[in-house]
Amino acid sequence: MRSMAERILLVEDDPRLAEMLSEYLGQAGFRVSVASLGAAALKQLSTAEYDAVVLDLMLPDMDGLDLCRQLRTTSDTPVLMLTGRGDAIDRIVGLELGADDYLPKPFEPRELLARLRAILRRGVRGRAAADETLRFGRLEIDPAARTVRLDGEACDLTGYQFDLLLALARKAGRVLSREFLMDLVKGEHPEAFDRSIDVHMSRIRAAIEADPKRPRRVITVRGAGYVFAKVQD
């Protein structure tokens, strides 16, 4: 028995399927809300907390892939995609956009339940890992406390700059475009786009680099974006 039922948002425009899944998941111990349109789903996601989203790709007003893309700019809520479309490219694109799993129609409700429980378990483990302090030699980034320390001394960063640095550090070694970084953090900082992202990167370097003019941690990749180097000095 769950001490507190997990909340699921089911985005499905087929009323019979939505009713059947709501009843089935409810019997399994979940609290289920239903949205039949993408716009309604986005509104519900903006006003309430959900533990997972079960998302049909074929909606009357919006492609489910677009809905997933919008959701991922502001939230890491687990997403299980459903679709009756047979094109494998949907699965690939969906997973690249940040969906956690994919289930083609028709499906057995028991399989949906098993996959849903699996992504919820992964989400719990992922949140625990997300709070772990990142260490790169003399540099420490603490996501839980939202602090950055160099040689034990606190670095002076704004909230937006902290989130940019954390996004880079979590994907250390990978080149991230400016657009990707801006999309990743804009949900928390809608006011941050009046200024160039390059200015914020310069201030991050001033805080964490021994020589900001010759950075070793936050590297510009011309024409591509930025990469965080795994320096262990």
SVG drawing of the C-alpha trace seen along z (x, -y; Angstrom):
<svg xmlns="http://www.w3.org/2000/svg" viewBox="-16 -43 62 50">
<polyline fill="none" stroke="black" stroke-width="0.4" points="0.0,0.0 1.2,-3.5 1.2,-6.0 0.5,-8.7 -0.8,-7.9 1.3,-9.0 -0.4,-11.4 -0.6,-10.6 -1.7,-12.9 -3.2,-10.8 -3.3,-12.8 -5.6,-10.8 -8.4,-11.9 -10.1,-8.5 -12.8,-8.7 -13.2,-4.9 -9.5,-4.2 -9.1,-7.1 -11.9,-5.8 -10.5,-2.2 -6.9,-3.3 -8.1,-5.7 -10.0,-2.9 -7.2,-0.4 -4.5,-2.7 -6.8,-3.9 -7.2,-0.3 -3.4,0.0 -3.2,-2.8 -2.6,-5.9 -4.5,-9.1 -5.3,-9.8 -6.3,-13.1 -7.3,-13.1 -6.7,-15.7 -8.1,-15.1 -6.3,-18.0 -2.7,-19.1 -3.5,-22.7 -5.5,-21.4 -2.6,-19.1 -0.1,-22.0 -2.4,-24.1 -2.8,-21.3 0.9,-20.7 1.5,-24.4 -0.9,-24.4 -0.4,-21.0 2.4,-18.6 2.3,-15.1 4.6,-12.2 4.3,-11.0 2.6,-11.8 1.1,-9.1 1.0,-10.9 -0.8,-9.9 1.1,-11.3 -2.0,-11.7 -4.1,-14.5 -6.7,-16.7 -5.1,-20.0 -1.3,-19.3 1.2,-16.7 2.3,-14.8 5.9,-15.3 5.4,-19.1 3.8,-18.7 6.7,-16.7 9.2,-19.2 7.3,-22.1 7.1,-20.0 10.9,-19.3 11.8,-23.0 10.4,-23.4 10.1,-19.9 11.7,-16.5 8.4,-14.8 8.7,-11.2 6.8,-10.7 5.5,-7.5 4.4,-7.9 1.6,-6.0 0.9,-5.9 -0.9,-4.0 1.4,-5.3 3.7,-2.6 6.6,-4.8 9.7,-3.9 11.0,-7.5 8.3,-8.7 9.9,-6.5 13.4,-7.8 12.3,-11.4 10.2,-11.0 13.1,-9.5 15.5,-12.2 13.0,-14.9 13.2,-13.4 10.4,-10.8 11.3,-8.1 9.6,-5.2 7.4,-4.4 4.5,-1.9 2.8,-1.2 -1.0,-0.7 -2.6,1.7 -1.1,2.7 -1.9,4.7 -2.8,2.5 -0.5,4.7 2.4,3.8 1.6,0.1 1.4,0.4 4.8,2.2 6.5,-0.4 4.9,-3.2 6.2,-1.8 9.6,-1.3 10.0,-5.0 8.7,-6.1 11.4,-4.0 14.1,-5.4 12.8,-8.9 13.2,-8.5 16.8,-7.2 17.5,-10.1 16.3,-12.7 18.6,-11.3 21.5,-11.3 20.6,-14.9 21.1,-16.2 24.6,-14.7 27.5,-17.2 29.5,-17.3 33.3,-17.5 35.9,-18.4 39.2,-18.8 39.1,-22.1 35.6,-22.9 32.5,-21.7 28.9,-22.2 26.2,-21.4 22.7,-21.2 20.8,-20.8 22.4,-23.8 22.7,-25.7 26.3,-26.7 29.6,-26.5 32.9,-26.4 36.5,-26.7 39.1,-25.5 36.4,-25.6 35.5,-29.3 32.0,-30.2 31.8,-31.5 29.5,-34.5 27.0,-33.5 23.4,-34.5 20.7,-31.9 20.6,-31.9 24.4,-31.5 24.3,-28.7 21.7,-26.8 23.8,-27.4 26.9,-26.0 25.0,-23.1 23.5,-22.2 27.0,-22.2 28.6,-20.2 25.9,-17.5 26.7,-16.9 30.5,-17.4 32.4,-16.6 29.4,-17.2 29.0,-20.4 25.7,-22.2 24.4,-24.8 23.3,-28.2 19.7,-27.4 19.7,-24.1 21.1,-25.8 18.6,-28.6 15.7,-26.2 16.9,-24.1 16.9,-26.9 14.3,-29.4 11.4,-27.9 13.1,-29.1 14.4,-32.4 12.0,-33.9 13.6,-37.3 17.1,-36.2 17.0,-36.6 17.4,-40.4 21.1,-39.8 23.4,-37.7 24.1,-34.2 27.8,-34.9 27.8,-37.6 26.7,-35.1 29.3,-32.7 32.0,-35.3 30.9,-35.9 30.8,-32.2 34.4,-32.0 35.4,-35.0 34.1,-33.1 35.5,-29.6 38.5,-30.0 42.1,-30.7 42.5,-32.8 39.1,-33.7 40.8,-34.8 42.2,-31.3 39.4,-29.1 40.1,-25.5 36.6,-24.5 34.0,-26.3 35.2,-26.2 33.6,-27.9 33.2,-25.7 33.0,-28.2 29.8,-27.9 28.5,-25.1 28.1,-26.4 29.9,-25.5 31.4,-22.4 32.4,-21.8 35.8,-20.2 36.4,-17.6 39.4,-19.4 40.7,-17.6 43.2,-20.2"/>
</svg>
